[in-house]
Amino acid sequence: MNLVCSNCIQSFPADRMHVLPGWVEVPGEPGAFAITFRCHGCYPAAIDDTERRVAAWDDATAAGMTRFIDLWDVRDFLPELADANDREAARGLVRIVRASDGKALLPRVVPAPGAVEATGFLERISIFSSSLRRWKVLLWCLAIVLAGLYCSTVLERL
């Protein structure tokens, strides 16, 4: 499986990529942390930037990192951060990402090779939904329930 570097937009094999929270600016919206993929050449500057932002810990960084930690369930995925407040969890996350050379979050965001093909229907839905925001997962669940209700009413009429 290949991934694309968020900075230089080049494709590399997943095992040669680094995954980290990176600050993203969107015009008209407050900045936020998002999962970013970086190649070997782009990773050092990216992790340094993330570390500087977390060390400064202003209101925007606090809000962005809190959303990132909640969205990716970082405390569940990295149990050593379970009891940390948001600032401590952010610092711990940066230390873990740096110590793992950007590989700590890779299994969280990229399924193991062949995982999707080898899994059943429910596991595929789980892999798919873990990459979506929570409100999108809720909408998918609602759609599935409504489709089930619709099919059951149609079958009753037959």
GIMOWO-V493618 format. One record per pair of residues at least 6 apart in sequence whose C-alpha atoms are under 6 Angstrom apart, sorted by the first residue. I is the first residue (numbers start at 1). J is the second residue. If there is no record, write none. Layout:
# GIMOWO-V493618
I,J + I,J
This chain:
# GIMOWO-V493618
1,13 + 1,14 + 2,12 + 2,13 + 2,14 + 3,11 + 3,12 + 3,14 + 4,10 + 4,11 + 5,37 + 5,38 + 5,39 + 6,36 + 6,37 + 6,38 + 17,38 + 17,39 + 18,37 + 18,38 + 18,102 + 18,103 + 19,36 + 19,37 + 19,102 + 19,105 + 19,106 + 20,35 + 20,36 + 21,33 + 21,34 + 21,35 + 21,36 + 22,33 + 22,34 + 22,36 + 23,32 + 23,33 + 24,31 + 24,32 + 24,33 + 25,31 + 32,64 + 33,64 + 33,65 + 33,68 + 75,81 + 75,82 + 81,89 + 97,104 + 129,137
